[in-house]
């Protein structure tokens, strides 16, 4: 389904939590990033496909999704989205019709071992 197709009422029925990054010094000159729960959002999740990534010296397949949300300001790729136990890293954010009504986030599913 193209990004520019309007969505019917009721298609955004997935409860999502926007997770906000918090960076803290690790005591060795670096930072530790953790995420805290932010606002609850409602959206539509669509599976797009998978991409191959090299992780730990081996090829790993990562599921990619498209999440459509109501338009809002302040959303960045540093944040992530949670749907129950599933976590999604935001890769890109697009306003498909440039009216500010909808945002389409292209995301990658994070494995359970990811922080």
N, C-alpha and C positions, 0 to 999 in steps of 0.2 A: 504494500500500500504506500503510495507516495506521501511525502511529508506534508504536502499542501492540501490534502483532502480534509474537509471539515469533519469533525467527529460528532457523532450523535450524542445526545444526553444519555448518560449512564455508561458510556464506554470508559470513563475514568473512575473505575470502581476499585482500583487497587490502593490500599492504604500504604503510604510510603513515609518514612521518616528521613528528613534531611539531616545528615550527620556533618557537623562542623569541625574542621581541623583545629587542634590546639597544639602549638609547638612549645616545648619546654627544653631548656638546656639539659644536656646529659652529663655535665660535669667534666667532659673531656674535650670540649670545644665544638661539639656537634649538637644536634637537636634530636629529641624524641617526639614523634608525632603520634597523637592519639586523637580519637574522634569522640565528640559528645553529641548526644541527641539534640536536635533542633526542632523546628516546627514539623507538624504532621501535614502531609500533602496528599492529594488524591490524583492518581494518574493512570494511564494505560501503558501496559508493558507488552512489547511485541518482540519475539525472537527474530533476529536478523540473520544470524549465521554463526560462524566460528572463524577465528584467526589462529594461526600457528605461531607460537612464541617459543623461544629457546629459554628454558628455565632449569637451572641446576644441571646444565650440561646435556639436557635432553629436550626433544620437541614436546611441547604441551599445547593442547587445543583449548582455547578460551572462548566461551560463548559470548556473543555480542548481542545487545538488545537496543531497542529504541523505546525510550520512555517519554510520553507526552504529558506535560503538566500545564496547568493554567499559568499564564504569563506572570512573572514576578521579577523584581530587581534583586541584584545581589547574589545571584547564583553563579558560582565559579567552578572550574574543573578541579580545584583543590578539595571540593566537598565530595561527599558520596551519598548514595541513596540506599536505604535499607527497606526491604519488604519482608517482614518477619525475620527468619534467620538468614536470608539471602542478602548479600551486600553487592553493590554495583559501583565501580569507579567511573566517574563522569569523565569522558574523553573530550567531547565537544558539546556545545550548546548552540542551538540554532533557533531563531525566530522565523518560521517558515514564510509568513506573509508580511513580516515587518510591521505588524500592527500592535504587537505587544499582547495579543490575546492568548497565544499558545507559545510554549517552549518545547522543543524537541531535543532531548538529551541522548546522545549516542554514548552508550555505556558498555563496559566489560564486566562480566560476572567475576567476582573475587572468590578464590577458593577459601575453604574454612580456615586454613592456616594463615591467611593474610591478616595483618593487624588492622 
